[in-house]
């Protein structure tokens, strides 16, 4: 064992959108079911688990703030809901007017869906939900986003 060198730890290199790329992403997300999740993450820098754990009780539209204190993750097909990892992970962020408007519209849309689906609506406090009220799970959100990127990349390549 002394003659064996341990493997070198690879440094994770984060990738970021340029302002131009972010503008394109936001424009392409408009009108899709990913519009609200993409805008929230782009404006606030939330992790997908924080986005999926976001509740209306965490949103204060009057004071234009949002408090991150819950996360939703997955282990296989099992969902795990919990608080943030550490006390310092719980934080309050300012909501720009654009997000306040989008969140108001999302709340109204959820109320309309609640009326349409009646008893079949999954009535919960989550912000990011499917039409029938079921909350997005992180893996599903990632799958949707990956497909969204692939579809839009393909469309750009066909247009070029």
C-alpha positions as CSV (number, residue, x, y, z in Angstrom):
1,X,0.0,0.0,0.0
2,X,2.9,2.4,0.6
3,X,4.0,2.1,-3.0
4,X,0.6,3.2,-4.3
5,X,-0.2,6.9,-4.8
6,X,-3.7,8.0,-3.9
7,X,-5.7,9.4,-6.8
8,X,-5.5,13.2,-7.2
9,X,-8.7,15.0,-6.3
10,X,-10.1,16.7,-9.4
11,X,-11.0,20.3,-8.8
12,X,-14.6,21.0,-9.9
13,X,-14.8,23.9,-12.3
14,X,-18.1,25.7,-12.2
15,X,-19.5,26.9,-15.4
16,X,-21.5,30.2,-15.7
17,X,-23.6,31.8,-18.4
18,X,-22.3,35.0,-19.9
19,X,-24.8,37.9,-19.8
20,X,-25.6,37.3,-23.5
21,X,-26.2,33.6,-22.9
22,X,-28.3,34.3,-19.9
23,X,-30.4,36.8,-21.9
24,X,-31.0,34.1,-24.6
25,X,-31.9,31.5,-22.0
26,X,-34.4,33.8,-20.2
27,X,-36.0,34.8,-23.6
28,X,-36.4,31.2,-24.7
29,X,-37.9,30.2,-21.3
30,X,-40.7,32.7,-21.6
31,X,-44.1,30.9,-22.0
32,X,-42.7,27.5,-21.1
33,X,-43.3,25.6,-17.8
34,X,-39.7,26.3,-17.0
35,X,-40.1,30.1,-17.1
36,X,-40.6,30.7,-13.4
37,X,-37.9,28.2,-12.3
38,X,-35.4,29.5,-14.7
39,X,-36.0,33.2,-13.8
40,X,-35.9,32.5,-10.1
41,X,-32.6,30.6,-10.4
42,X,-31.1,33.1,-12.7
43,X,-32.1,36.1,-10.6
44,X,-31.4,34.6,-7.2
45,X,-28.8,31.9,-7.8
46,X,-30.8,29.2,-6.0
47,X,-29.9,25.5,-6.1
48,X,-32.4,23.2,-7.6
49,X,-33.1,21.7,-4.1
50,X,-33.8,25.2,-2.8
51,X,-36.1,26.0,-5.7
52,X,-38.0,22.8,-5.2
53,X,-38.3,23.4,-1.5
54,X,-39.6,27.0,-1.9
55,X,-42.9,27.6,-0.3
56,X,-45.3,30.5,-0.6
57,X,-44.9,31.0,3.2
58,X,-41.2,31.8,2.4
59,X,-42.3,34.6,-0.1
60,X,-43.1,38.1,1.1
61,X,-44.2,40.0,-1.9
62,X,-45.2,43.1,0.1
63,X,-41.6,43.5,1.3
64,X,-40.1,41.9,-1.9
65,X,-38.2,39.2,0.0
66,X,-37.8,35.5,-0.2
67,X,-36.4,33.3,2.6
68,X,-34.6,30.1,1.8
69,X,-35.1,27.7,4.6
70,X,-36.3,24.4,3.0
71,X,-34.9,22.0,0.4
72,X,-36.3,19.0,-1.5
73,X,-34.0,16.4,-2.7
74,X,-34.3,12.8,-4.0
75,X,-32.7,9.5,-3.3
76,X,-33.8,7.4,-6.2
77,X,-37.6,7.7,-6.4
78,X,-37.8,8.7,-2.7
79,X,-38.3,12.4,-2.0
80,X,-36.6,14.0,1.0
81,X,-37.8,17.3,2.4
82,X,-35.7,19.1,5.0
83,X,-34.3,22.4,6.2
84,X,-31.2,23.9,4.7
85,X,-27.8,22.2,5.5
86,X,-26.6,24.8,8.0
87,X,-27.9,27.8,9.8
88,X,-25.9,30.0,7.5
89,X,-27.7,28.4,4.5
90,X,-30.9,29.9,5.7
91,X,-31.0,33.3,4.2
92,X,-33.3,36.1,2.9
93,X,-33.0,37.5,-0.6
94,X,-34.4,40.6,-2.2
95,X,-36.9,40.1,-5.0
96,X,-36.6,42.4,-8.0
97,X,-39.9,43.8,-9.5
98,X,-39.7,41.3,-12.4
99,X,-39.7,38.3,-10.0
100,X,-42.5,39.8,-7.8
101,X,-44.7,40.2,-10.9
102,X,-43.9,36.6,-12.0
103,X,-44.6,35.3,-8.6
104,X,-47.9,37.2,-8.4
105,X,-48.9,35.7,-11.8
106,X,-47.8,32.2,-10.7
107,X,-49.9,32.5,-7.5
108,X,-53.0,33.6,-9.6
109,X,-52.4,30.7,-12.0
110,X,-52.2,28.2,-9.2
111,X,-55.5,29.5,-7.8
112,X,-57.1,29.1,-11.3
113,X,-55.7,25.5,-11.5
114,X,-56.9,24.8,-8.0
115,X,-60.5,25.8,-9.1
116,X,-60.2,23.8,-12.3
117,X,-58.8,20.6,-10.8
118,X,-61.0,20.8,-7.7
119,X,-60.4,17.8,-5.4
120,X,-57.7,16.4,-7.8
121,X,-55.5,19.4,-7.1
122,X,-52.5,18.7,-4.8
123,X,-53.1,21.6,-2.5
124,X,-49.7,22.4,-0.9
125,X,-47.6,25.5,-0.2
126,X,-45.0,25.0,-2.9
127,X,-44.2,27.7,-5.4
128,X,-42.9,25.6,-8.3
129,X,-45.6,23.1,-9.1
130,X,-47.1,21.3,-12.1
131,X,-50.6,22.2,-13.3
132,X,-52.3,19.8,-10.9
133,X,-50.4,21.2,-8.0
134,X,-47.9,18.5,-7.6
135,X,-44.5,20.0,-6.7
136,X,-41.5,19.6,-9.0
137,X,-38.9,17.1,-7.8
138,X,-35.3,18.0,-8.4
139,X,-34.5,15.2,-10.8
140,X,-37.6,15.9,-12.9
141,X,-36.7,19.6,-13.0
142,X,-33.2,18.7,-14.2
143,X,-34.6,16.4,-16.9
144,X,-37.0,19.1,-18.1
145,X,-34.2,21.6,-18.2
146,X,-31.8,19.3,-20.0
147,X,-34.5,18.6,-22.7
148,X,-35.2,22.3,-22.9
149,X,-31.6,23.1,-23.6
150,X,-31.2,20.2,-26.1
151,X,-34.4,21.3,-28.0
152,X,-33.3,24.9,-28.1
153,X,-29.8,24.1,-29.1
154,X,-31.1,21.9,-31.9
155,X,-33.5,24.7,-33.1
156,X,-30.5,27.2,-33.1
157,X,-28.4,24.7,-35.1
158,X,-31.2,24.1,-37.7
159,X,-31.7,27.9,-38.1
160,X,-27.9,28.5,-38.7
